[in-house]
């Protein structure tokens, strides 16, 4: 383990034989016994029972979906507007993970997410490492987090995205959202809003035009750009340039946090005011109560992270000498958690990376700075 910290029975028609069944029920009320006797052909009783069982089987799933939808709609309350913009509910916790597979490693991380009380999972791709969602992958999510737990994801290089679309469309519905937020023929691009959190997912390689379109004039305090792969400069694993730099810039221009996976490591940058030059913004305040470097988001500046120790394996650390790293880690499986709207401040969030063994390897504060404050474009 390497760690360094820096500055989820029909009867036959031909039957001619029938039998009588007498059902006697004794009901005592005020000392009076009442006997009720009913006579029905046995075959008719069986037929009625079969029809009733089929009806129940058909209705139960729809009732569950309706209940989930109602719950999701109740959760997705009207926008909460504050002076800083549209806010999430207080203490709204999101878990970020990637590169999970469908074996014991994923179960460990899902168990961690459950114990930490997350309200939403955002999975940055490479789900079951198969041609589509395996039964094990789906069942582990359902068994540990629940069939209706809010769970969304991005297309990964080991994923046949077309086969995962039905899973995520169903999750959107269970979350009380419109499943058409994710078009059935999507190549990986889709966007939605959940609990005051603006979410933009892009296909492999990124799509700056789509990002710009989705984030233009958006007034949510917290915005997330999610994709799977990254660039050589944005990970401390062995991965190269696979996402367009313009996609990062489009997110940073809107003050959106960039969530990625793929490297099978964990890393987080400091606040970056210019993605092209990876210039660190030194004006972001640092809370002495957190050992690692805190970060800020505002129009023109943000930070990126890679939380891809989701259960597949861990890779050795590389590319760690850059001055823009706030924290990095390789070793045990885990997830990044970000809790939005904390300490009574809609523009404050608290993040930490925790492994399944209970160890915390990164802890930091995020401050959302509105454009009107004068830091727009400069971090």
Secondary structure, DSSP 8 states (H G I E B T S, - for coil): -EEEE-------TT-----B----EEEEETTEEEEE----BHHHHHHHHHHHHHHHHHHHHHHHHHHHHHHHHHHS-S-EEETTEEE--TTEEEEEE----SSHHHHHHHHHHHHHT-SEEEE-S--SSSSS--HHHHHHHHHHT-TTS-EEE---TT--HHHHHHHHHHHHHHTTS-GGGS-TT-SS-EEEEETTEEEEE--TT--HHHHHHHHTT--BSEEEEE-S---GGG-SSS----S-HHHHHHHHHTT-EEEE--SSSEEEE--EEETTTTEE-TTS---TTSSS--EEEBTTBB-EEEE--SSS------S---TTEEEEEESS-EEEEEEEEETTEEEEEEEEEEETTS-EEEEEEEEE--GGGTTTTT-
